[in-house]
């Protein structure tokens, strides 16, 4: 697999919410959906979204804040962010 280069992403919106607790009575997790824009390696404008935990720097991000993502060099619409939370508990 080719290395996925880093590019700057710009926050477009952040919506905070609480995850529904599971049947074991765990407290709901505080999460946020982050919508962002970026230019891929072919300089085409792309949009993406990730969900982050409350302890991520992006949880309280504001519009036009920037952060780094990795982009697939062959498919610019595919990206990866280590800030993204894994789904489930």
N, C-alpha and C positions, 0 to 999 in steps of 0.2 A: 504494500500500500504506500502511495506517495505521502509525504509529510504534508499535513494541512497547515498552511501558513496562517499567521495571525493577522487580523484586520481589526480596525476600530469600528465598533457598533455604537449607534446613538439612540439613547432611550427616547421612545415616543410616548409611552404611558406606563404607569404602574398601578395595578389594582390589588390591594391587600385584601385577604380573606382568611377565614379559619376553615381548616379541613374538618370534616365530620368525624367525631371520635369513633373508634372501632367498638366492637361489641364487648371488649374487655374493659371498657371504662377509661381508657387512656384520655388524657386531656387533648382537645383539638390542637393540631399544629397550626402555627401562624405562618402563612405563606403569602406570596405575591406573584401575580402574573406580570411579566415584564415584556412589553412589545417594543421592538427595536428595528432600526433600519441600518443597512450597511451597503457598501459597494463591494462586489465580489472581485476576483482577480481580473475579470474582463471589463471592470468598471461599470458593470450593470447594477442598477439599484435593486436591492432585495429587502424583504421584511422577514422578521422571525419573531418567535416568542419562546420564553422559557419560564418555568416556575421555580422560584427560589424560596429557601427557608428564611425565617425571621433573622437569623444570624448572618445572612449574606449582606455584603455591602450594597447590593442592588435592591434590598428590601425597601429601603428608604430613598431610593434613587428618584431624581426629578427629571422632568422632560429636558432633553438636550445634554444630560450627563453622558459620558462615554465610558465604554469598557471594552475589553479585548475578547474576541471570539476566534475560533479557528474555522477556516472555510475549506471545503473540499475543492482542490484545484481544478477538478474536471467537471464538477456539478456545483456551481456557485450558490444554488439555493439550499445546499446542505451545509450545515454548520454544527459546531460543538462548543459548549461553554462549560467549564468546570464549576461554574456557579449554579448550574441547574441541579435541582434536587431530584433524588430518585423518588418515584411514586411508591405509595404504600408506606407501611410502618416498619 
